[in-house]
Amino acid sequence: MDRRSVGIVMNGVTGRMGYRQHLVRSILAIREQGGLTLADGTVVWPEPVLVGRNAAKLEQLAEQHGLTRYTTDLAAALADESNEIYFDAQVTTARVAALRQAIAAGKHIYTEKPTAETLEEAVALANEAKAAGIKHGVVADKLYLPGLLKLRRLVESGFFGRILSVRVEFGYWVFEGDWQAAQRPSWNYRTEDGGGIILDMFPHWRYVLDHVIAPVRSVYAQAATHIPQRWDERGQAYPATADDAAYAVLELEGGIIASVNSSWTTRVDRTELVTFHVDGTEGSAVAGLRNCRVQHRASTPKPVWNPDLPVSHDFRDQWTEVPENDVYDNGFKRQWEEYLAHVVADAPYGHDLYAGARGVQLAELGLQSAREGRKILVGDL
Ligand SMILES: NC(=O)c1ccc[n+]([C@@H]2O[C@H](COP(=O)([O-])OP(=O)(O)OC[C@H]3O[C@@H](n4cnc5c(N)ncnc54)[C@H](O)[C@@H]3O)[C@@H](O)[C@H]2O)c1
């Protein structure tokens, strides 16, 4: 059995996503399972180098997880030939410069979204990576959620007939930070620091809609900063300059209409923090992170509008749960495994920096639409 070590420079591992989903739930989980076994029997063994700005934090993280390699010197980590991959989960504003540095050093790239703050930079990065001949991948974790895998299965089976519309409801209340600590980092609420729900979430909506339902063709978005003042990690009040909610209408290929609400300022009255409600001529479905429920044309009840009578249906009871029929591993880990197989054995990998740029494109056009108050076509890149 051949064992193939792959050094991975992991930048931003002290952050929420970098630590939990990428280091612990993906790279360390792959090591715990004995590595990643490829089709030819080769076992890929990821060797992370933790990179960040604070040596003490990195040392503590490394020690906690039995790792030995960490540094605050990104250039030195990139200069080490055994490190083949650069991974980025830093704050969004730090991403482009670091990716460029890694591309220039000849490393393969794997990165969190959004890949850049502007479409121009996102496309330039993709072009530079292509010219350098390196392998590049961007996180598209929502596609690996059990709820969306079930929804995709339904679409592929023809369950819906002709799809008419999609309603995406995403959101929850993010505490302001005064009397209860905020559960998201404060930079998310400052435009000047790469924050805003449109830049954060529209890249996700792009690949989800493109891949699960149909390609996105236009966007109209209304953005809001509902909460103008928040309190940061040190308890200091700061003006919230970024959008904390966005109400969008998108047209997809085939005349499908998607209404997409994204909000950090709503209280949850849904079964999950995100739901995708798809209506088709033959049936409808509501998918969340884990579950997916369906109602077929043949079992659709006949509600009759009569405000004089109390509701006689329990509407939620009229849906049927889609069975698991599969084992769902952590989506971030599954994507890491696909990307590692892409780097080591040239296995196909769909979500490259161009796909990442399409996500940034939808965010940029969404913000432009909100500023100008008009619908904007989403052209091919
Ligand atoms: N795929 C997803 O579902 C998902 C979810 C949340 C966030 N993200 C993305 O992941 C990235 C990180 O988000 P997060 O929520 O983990 O953020 P975070 O604030 O928790 O972590 C940010 C990381 O960047 C580092 N950093 C580097 N330069 C910095 C600077 N100048 N100021 C502050 N921190 C700096 C921090 O040390 C930390 O390790 C963002 O680009 C975000 O869009 C993706």
The ligand as an SDF file (V2000), in Angstrom:
LIG
                    3D

 44 48  0  0  0  0  0  0  0  0999 V2000
  -18.6580   27.8080    3.6170 N   0  0  0  0  0  0  0  0  0  0  0  0
  -19.3540   28.3450    4.5840 C   0  0  0  0  0  0  0  0  0  0  0  0
  -20.4490   27.8980    4.8990 O   0  0  0  0  0  0  0  0  0  0  0  0
  -18.8240   29.5400    5.3310 C   0  0  0  0  0  0  0  0  0  0  0  0
  -19.4310   29.9190    6.5380 C   0  0  0  0  0  0  0  0  0  0  0  0
  -18.9010   31.0180    7.2260 C   0  0  0  0  0  0  0  0  0  0  0  0
  -17.8190   31.7090    6.7130 C   0  0  0  0  0  0  0  0  0  0  0  0
  -17.2590   31.3300    5.5350 N   0  0  0  0  0  0  0  0  0  0  0  0
  -16.1070   32.0700    4.9810 C   0  0  0  0  0  0  0  0  0  0  0  0
  -14.9390   31.7000    5.7040 O   0  0  0  0  0  0  0  0  0  0  0  0
  -14.1040   32.8320    5.9190 C   0  0  0  0  0  0  0  0  0  0  0  0
  -13.8130   32.9810    7.4140 C   0  0  0  0  0  0  0  0  0  0  0  0
  -15.0270   33.2200    8.0980 O   0  0  0  0  0  0  0  0  0  0  0  0
  -15.1620   32.9100    9.6600 P   0  0  0  0  0  0  0  0  0  0  0  0
  -16.6080   33.0660    9.9820 O   0  0  0  0  0  0  0  0  0  0  0  0
  -14.4610   31.6560   10.0000 O   0  0  0  0  0  0  0  0  0  0  0  0
  -14.3710   34.1590   10.2700 O   0  0  0  0  0  0  0  0  0  0  0  0
  -13.5270   34.2880   11.6200 P   0  0  0  0  0  0  0  0  0  0  0  0
  -13.4960   35.7300   11.9490 O   0  0  0  0  0  0  0  0  0  0  0  0
  -14.0430   33.3370   12.6480 O   0  0  0  0  0  0  0  0  0  0  0  0
  -12.0620   33.7710   11.2180 O   0  0  0  0  0  0  0  0  0  0  0  0
  -11.2400   34.5540   10.3870 C   0  0  0  0  0  0  0  0  0  0  0  0
   -9.8190   33.9910   10.3400 C   0  0  0  0  0  0  0  0  0  0  0  0
   -9.0200   34.8910    9.5520 O   0  0  0  0  0  0  0  0  0  0  0  0
   -7.8690   35.2990   10.2860 C   0  0  0  0  0  0  0  0  0  0  0  0
   -7.4790   36.6440    9.8520 N   0  0  0  0  0  0  0  0  0  0  0  0
   -6.5160   36.8970    8.9380 C   0  0  0  0  0  0  0  0  0  0  0  0
   -6.3890   38.2000    8.7370 N   0  0  0  0  0  0  0  0  0  0  0  0
   -7.2830   38.8200    9.5250 C   0  0  0  0  0  0  0  0  0  0  0  0
   -7.6130   40.1800    9.7530 C   0  0  0  0  0  0  0  0  0  0  0  0
   -6.9830   41.1710    9.1100 N   0  0  0  0  0  0  0  0  0  0  0  0
   -8.5910   40.4450   10.6410 N   0  0  0  0  0  0  0  0  0  0  0  0
   -9.2350   39.4550   11.2890 C   0  0  0  0  0  0  0  0  0  0  0  0
   -8.9700   38.1300   11.1070 N   0  0  0  0  0  0  0  0  0  0  0  0
   -7.9870   37.8170   10.2420 C   0  0  0  0  0  0  0  0  0  0  0  0
   -8.2910   35.1730   11.7360 C   0  0  0  0  0  0  0  0  0  0  0  0
   -7.1710   35.0500   12.5650 O   0  0  0  0  0  0  0  0  0  0  0  0
   -9.1370   33.8990   11.6880 C   0  0  0  0  0  0  0  0  0  0  0  0
   -8.3010   32.7600   11.7190 O   0  0  0  0  0  0  0  0  0  0  0  0
  -14.8210   34.0280    5.2830 C   0  0  0  0  0  0  0  0  0  0  0  0
  -14.2850   34.3050    4.0240 O   0  0  0  0  0  0  0  0  0  0  0  0
  -16.2590   33.5570    5.1450 C   0  0  0  0  0  0  0  0  0  0  0  0
  -16.9040   34.1240    4.0070 O   0  0  0  0  0  0  0  0  0  0  0  0
  -17.7390   30.2580    4.8400 C   0  0  0  0  0  0  0  0  0  0  0  0
  1  2  1  0
  2  3  2  0
  2  4  1  0
  4  5  1  0
  4 44  2  0
  5  6  2  0
  6  7  1  0
  7  8  2  0
  8  9  1  0
  8 44  1  0
  9 10  1  0
  9 42  1  0
 10 11  1  0
 11 12  1  0
 11 40  1  0
 12 13  1  0
 13 14  1  0
 14 15  2  0
 14 16  1  0
 14 17  1  0
 17 18  1  0
 18 19  2  0
 18 20  1  0
 18 21  1  0
 21 22  1  0
 22 23  1  0
 23 24  1  0
 23 38  1  0
 24 25  1  0
 25 26  1  0
 25 36  1  0
 26 27  1  0
 26 35  1  0
 27 28  2  0
 28 29  1  0
 29 30  1  0
 29 35  2  0
 30 31  1  0
 30 32  2  0
 32 33  1  0
 33 34  2  0
 34 35  1  0
 36 37  1  0
 36 38  1  0
 38 39  1  0
 40 41  1  0
 40 42  1  0
 42 43  1  0
M  CHG  2   8   1  16  -1
M  END
$$$$
